[in-house]
Amino acid sequence: MSKPSRGKQQPVFGIGFYRRDQWPRLLETADDRKELEDTYDEWKLNLIKSVKNLRKLGSTPLKVDIDMEELLNWCKGRSVKNAGATRAEFITELLRQGRGKKIEAQDLE
């Protein structure tokens, strides 16, 4: 039996996936609203570009489904604002819990 090769480990990135029906809630509650795309469709286009760029760089982006109420409760429990750095920390926490999934083609449609 051969040992698996020990190649370079590829970086893994969690990418928050928001649902169309929850996009308005994100915009309503985000402390950094001005930094966010105005529409879900604009956000989705940027998401697709980001996933493609990360893959070109040899990284493994993972889908992390974001439920807005869960995010807001998480922020409240830590007395932090719903802002970019906070959402990134939340996504990292969900990854640690094993909630990252392979990004499928239909996720990018």
CNS distance restraints for C-alpha pairs under 8 A (distance, minus, plus):
assign (resid  10 and name CA) (resid  58 and name CA) 6.45 0.50 0.50
assign (resid  10 and name CA) (resid  59 and name CA) 5.45 0.50 0.50
assign (resid  10 and name CA) (resid  60 and name CA) 6.66 0.50 0.50
assign (resid  11 and name CA) (resid  58 and name CA) 7.69 0.50 0.50
assign (resid  11 and name CA) (resid  59 and name CA) 5.00 0.50 0.50
assign (resid  11 and name CA) (resid  60 and name CA) 6.16 0.50 0.50
assign (resid  12 and name CA) (resid  59 and name CA) 5.87 0.50 0.50
assign (resid  12 and name CA) (resid  60 and name CA) 4.67 0.50 0.50
assign (resid  12 and name CA) (resid  61 and name CA) 5.70 0.50 0.50
assign (resid  12 and name CA) (resid  62 and name CA) 7.08 0.50 0.50
assign (resid  13 and name CA) (resid  59 and name CA) 7.21 0.50 0.50
assign (resid  13 and name CA) (resid  60 and name CA) 6.12 0.50 0.50
assign (resid  13 and name CA) (resid  61 and name CA) 4.56 0.50 0.50
assign (resid  13 and name CA) (resid  62 and name CA) 5.94 0.50 0.50
assign (resid  14 and name CA) (resid  61 and name CA) 5.72 0.50 0.50
assign (resid  14 and name CA) (resid  62 and name CA) 4.79 0.50 0.50
assign (resid  14 and name CA) (resid  63 and name CA) 6.05 0.50 0.50
assign (resid  14 and name CA) (resid  64 and name CA) 6.07 0.50 0.50
assign (resid  14 and name CA) (resid  91 and name CA) 6.35 0.50 0.50
assign (resid  14 and name CA) (resid  92 and name CA) 6.71 0.50 0.50
assign (resid  14 and name CA) (resid  95 and name CA) 6.66 0.50 0.50
assign (resid  14 and name CA) (resid 100 and name CA) 6.64 0.50 0.50
assign (resid  15 and name CA) (resid  61 and name CA) 6.51 0.50 0.50
assign (resid  15 and name CA) (resid  62 and name CA) 5.95 0.50 0.50
assign (resid  15 and name CA) (resid  63 and name CA) 5.33 0.50 0.50
assign (resid  15 and name CA) (resid  64 and name CA) 5.70 0.50 0.50
assign (resid  15 and name CA) (resid  91 and name CA) 7.21 0.50 0.50
assign (resid  16 and name CA) (resid  63 and name CA) 6.34 0.50 0.50
assign (resid  16 and name CA) (resid  64 and name CA) 4.86 0.50 0.50
assign (resid  16 and name CA) (resid  65 and name CA) 5.94 0.50 0.50
assign (resid  16 and name CA) (resid  66 and name CA) 5.98 0.50 0.50
assign (resid  16 and name CA) (resid  91 and name CA) 6.34 0.50 0.50
assign (resid  17 and name CA) (resid  63 and name CA) 6.35 0.50 0.50
assign (resid  17 and name CA) (resid  64 and name CA) 5.76 0.50 0.50
assign (resid  17 and name CA) (resid  65 and name CA) 4.88 0.50 0.50
assign (resid  17 and name CA) (resid  66 and name CA) 5.72 0.50 0.50
assign (resid  18 and name CA) (resid  22 and name CA) 6.76 0.50 0.50
assign (resid  18 and name CA) (resid  23 and name CA) 6.60 0.50 0.50
assign (resid  18 and name CA) (resid  65 and name CA) 6.44 0.50 0.50
assign (resid  18 and name CA) (resid  66 and name CA) 5.40 0.50 0.50
assign (resid  18 and name CA) (resid  67 and name CA) 7.19 0.50 0.50
assign (resid  19 and name CA) (resid  23 and name CA) 6.31 0.50 0.50
assign (resid  19 and name CA) (resid  66 and name CA) 7.61 0.50 0.50
assign (resid  19 and name CA) (resid  67 and name CA) 7.89 0.50 0.50
assign (resid  20 and name CA) (resid  40 and name CA) 6.07 0.50 0.50
assign (resid  22 and name CA) (resid  26 and name CA) 6.55 0.50 0.50
assign (resid  22 and name CA) (resid  67 and name CA) 7.74 0.50 0.50
assign (resid  22 and name CA) (resid  68 and name CA) 6.59 0.50 0.50
assign (resid  23 and name CA) (resid  27 and name CA) 6.43 0.50 0.50
assign (resid  23 and name CA) (resid  39 and name CA) 7.74 0.50 0.50
assign (resid  23 and name CA) (resid  40 and name CA) 6.14 0.50 0.50
assign (resid  24 and name CA) (resid  28 and name CA) 6.10 0.50 0.50
assign (resid  25 and name CA) (resid  29 and name CA) 6.20 0.50 0.50
assign (resid  25 and name CA) (resid  68 and name CA) 6.98 0.50 0.50
assign (resid  26 and name CA) (resid  30 and name CA) 5.74 0.50 0.50
assign (resid  26 and name CA) (resid  68 and name CA) 6.72 0.50 0.50
assign (resid  27 and name CA) (resid  33 and name CA) 5.84 0.50 0.50
assign (resid  27 and name CA) (resid  36 and name CA) 7.60 0.50 0.50
assign (resid  28 and name CA) (resid  33 and name CA) 7.75 0.50 0.50
assign (resid  29 and name CA) (resid  33 and name CA) 7.86 0.50 0.50
assign (resid  29 and name CA) (resid  82 and name CA) 6.67 0.50 0.50
assign (resid  30 and name CA) (resid  81 and name CA) 7.68 0.50 0.50
assign (resid  30 and name CA) (resid  82 and name CA) 5.05 0.50 0.50
assign (resid  30 and name CA) (resid  83 and name CA) 5.79 0.50 0.50
assign (resid  31 and name CA) (resid  81 and name CA) 6.32 0.50 0.50
assign (resid  31 and name CA) (resid  82 and name CA) 5.55 0.50 0.50
assign (resid  31 and name CA) (resid  83 and name CA) 5.26 0.50 0.50
assign (resid  32 and name CA) (resid  36 and name CA) 7.08 0.50 0.50
assign (resid  32 and name CA) (resid  82 and name CA) 7.66 0.50 0.50
assign (resid  32 and name CA) (resid  83 and name CA) 5.43 0.50 0.50
assign (resid  32 and name CA) (resid  84 and name CA) 6.98 0.50 0.50
assign (resid  36 and name CA) (resid  43 and name CA) 7.80 0.50 0.50
assign (resid  37 and name CA) (resid  42 and name CA) 5.94 0.50 0.50
assign (resid  37 and name CA) (resid  43 and name CA) 5.52 0.50 0.50
assign (resid  38 and name CA) (resid  42 and name CA) 7.01 0.50 0.50
assign (resid  38 and name CA) (resid  43 and name CA) 7.83 0.50 0.50
assign (resid  39 and name CA) (resid  43 and name CA) 6.41 0.50 0.50
assign (resid  40 and name CA) (resid  44 and name CA) 6.07 0.50 0.50
assign (resid  41 and name CA) (resid  45 and name CA) 6.31 0.50 0.50
assign (resid  42 and name CA) (resid  46 and name CA) 6.49 0.50 0.50
assign (resid  43 and name CA) (resid  47 and name CA) 6.12 0.50 0.50
assign (resid  44 and name CA) (resid  48 and name CA) 6.23 0.50 0.50
assign (resid  44 and name CA) (resid 108 and name CA) 7.79 0.50 0.50
assign (resid  45 and name CA) (resid  49 and name CA) 6.42 0.50 0.50
assign (resid  46 and name CA) (resid  50 and name CA) 6.13 0.50 0.50
assign (resid  47 and name CA) (resid  51 and name CA) 6.20 0.50 0.50
assign (resid  48 and name CA) (resid  52 and name CA) 6.25 0.50 0.50
assign (resid  48 and name CA) (resid 108 and name CA) 5.93 0.50 0.50
assign (resid  49 and name CA) (resid  53 and name CA) 6.12 0.50 0.50
assign (resid  50 and name CA) (resid  54 and name CA) 6.11 0.50 0.50
assign (resid  51 and name CA) (resid  55 and name CA) 6.20 0.50 0.50
assign (resid  51 and name CA) (resid  61 and name CA) 6.41 0.50 0.50
assign (resid  52 and name CA) (resid  56 and name CA) 6.21 0.50 0.50
assign (resid  53 and name CA) (resid  57 and name CA) 6.34 0.50 0.50
assign (resid  54 and name CA) (resid  58 and name CA) 6.51 0.50 0.50
assign (resid  54 and name CA) (resid  59 and name CA) 5.24 0.50 0.50
assign (resid  54 and name CA) (resid  60 and name CA) 6.97 0.50 0.50
assign (resid  54 and name CA) (resid  61 and name CA) 6.68 0.50 0.50
assign (resid  55 and name CA) (resid  59 and name CA) 5.15 0.50 0.50
assign (resid  55 and name CA) (resid  60 and name CA) 6.21 0.50 0.50
assign (resid  55 and name CA) (resid  61 and name CA) 7.16 0.50 0.50
assign (resid  61 and name CA) (resid 102 and name CA) 7.55 0.50 0.50
assign (resid  61 and name CA) (resid 103 and name CA) 7.23 0.50 0.50
assign (resid  62 and name CA) (resid 100 and name CA) 5.33 0.50 0.50
assign (resid  62 and name CA) (resid 101 and name CA) 5.25 0.50 0.50
assign (resid  62 and name CA) (resid 102 and name CA) 5.23 0.50 0.50
assign (resid  62 and name CA) (resid 103 and name CA) 5.84 0.50 0.50
assign (resid  63 and name CA) (resid 100 and name CA) 5.34 0.50 0.50
assign (resid  63 and name CA) (resid 101 and name CA) 4.96 0.50 0.50
assign (resid  63 and name CA) (resid 102 and name CA) 6.06 0.50 0.50
assign (resid  63 and name CA) (resid 103 and name CA) 5.44 0.50 0.50
assign (resid  64 and name CA) (resid  91 and name CA) 6.66 0.50 0.50
assign (resid  64 and name CA) (resid  94 and name CA) 7.18 0.50 0.50
assign (resid  64 and name CA) (resid  95 and name CA) 7.22 0.50 0.50
assign (resid  64 and name CA) (resid  99 and name CA) 6.26 0.50 0.50
assign (resid  64 and name CA) (resid 100 and name CA) 4.86 0.50 0.50
assign (resid  64 and name CA) (resid 101 and name CA) 6.55 0.50 0.50
assign (resid  65 and name CA) (resid  99 and name CA) 7.87 0.50 0.50
assign (resid  65 and name CA) (resid 100 and name CA) 7.82 0.50 0.50
assign (resid  66 and name CA) (resid  70 and name CA) 7.67 0.50 0.50
assign (resid  66 and name CA) (resid  71 and name CA) 7.10 0.50 0.50
assign (resid  66 and name CA) (resid  91 and name CA) 7.98 0.50 0.50
assign (resid  67 and name CA) (resid  71 and name CA) 6.25 0.50 0.50
assign (resid  68 and name CA) (resid  72 and name CA) 6.05 0.50 0.50
assign (resid  69 and name CA) (resid  73 and name CA) 6.05 0.50 0.50
assign (resid  70 and name CA) (resid  74 and name CA) 6.08 0.50 0.50
assign (resid  71 and name CA) (resid  75 and name CA) 6.20 0.50 0.50
assign (resid  71 and name CA) (resid  87 and name CA) 7.67 0.50 0.50
assign (resid  71 and name CA) (resid  90 and name CA) 7.19 0.50 0.50
assign (resid  72 and name CA) (resid  76 and name CA) 6.09 0.50 0.50
assign (resid  72 and name CA) (resid  82 and name CA) 7.08 0.50 0.50
assign (resid  73 and name CA) (resid  77 and name CA) 6.05 0.50 0.50
assign (resid  74 and name CA) (resid  78 and name CA) 6.47 0.50 0.50
assign (resid  74 and name CA) (resid  90 and name CA) 7.72 0.50 0.50
assign (resid  75 and name CA) (resid  79 and name CA) 5.90 0.50 0.50
assign (resid  75 and name CA) (resid  80 and name CA) 5.07 0.50 0.50
assign (resid  75 and name CA) (resid  81 and name CA) 6.20 0.50 0.50
assign (resid  75 and name CA) (resid  82 and name CA) 6.42 0.50 0.50
assign (resid  75 and name CA) (resid  86 and name CA) 7.65 0.50 0.50
assign (resid  76 and name CA) (resid  80 and name CA) 6.34 0.50 0.50
assign (resid  76 and name CA) (resid  81 and name CA) 7.81 0.50 0.50
assign (resid  80 and name CA) (resid  86 and name CA) 7.30 0.50 0.50
assign (resid  81 and name CA) (resid  86 and name CA) 7.02 0.50 0.50
assign (resid  82 and name CA) (resid  86 and name CA) 6.08 0.50 0.50
assign (resid  82 and name CA) (resid  87 and name CA) 6.63 0.50 0.50
assign (resid  83 and name CA) (resid  87 and name CA) 6.07 0.50 0.50
assign (resid  84 and name CA) (resid  88 and name CA) 6.18 0.50 0.50
assign (resid  85 and name CA) (resid  89 and name CA) 6.27 0.50 0.50
assign (resid  86 and name CA) (resid  90 and name CA) 6.20 0.50 0.50
assign (resid  87 and name CA) (resid  91 and name CA) 6.16 0.50 0.50
assign (resid  88 and name CA) (resid  92 and name CA) 6.21 0.50 0.50
assign (resid  89 and name CA) (resid  93 and name CA) 6.21 0.50 0.50
assign (resid  90 and name CA) (resid  94 and name CA) 6.31 0.50 0.50
assign (resid  91 and name CA) (resid  95 and name CA) 6.21 0.50 0.50
assign (resid  92 and name CA) (resid  96 and name CA) 6.29 0.50 0.50
assign (resid  93 and name CA) (resid  97 and name CA) 6.45 0.50 0.50
assign (resid  94 and name CA) (resid  98 and name CA) 6.54 0.50 0.50
assign (resid  94 and name CA) (resid  99 and name CA) 5.38 0.50 0.50
assign (resid  94 and name CA) (resid 100 and name CA) 7.09 0.50 0.50
assign (resid  95 and name CA) (resid  99 and name CA) 5.18 0.50 0.50
assign (resid  95 and name CA) (resid 100 and name CA) 5.17 0.50 0.50
assign (resid 103 and name CA) (resid 107 and name CA) 6.26 0.50 0.50
assign (resid 103 and name CA) (resid 108 and name CA) 7.91 0.50 0.50
assign (resid 104 and name CA) (resid 108 and name CA) 7.19 0.50 0.50
assign (resid 105 and name CA) (resid 109 and name CA) 6.94 0.50 0.50
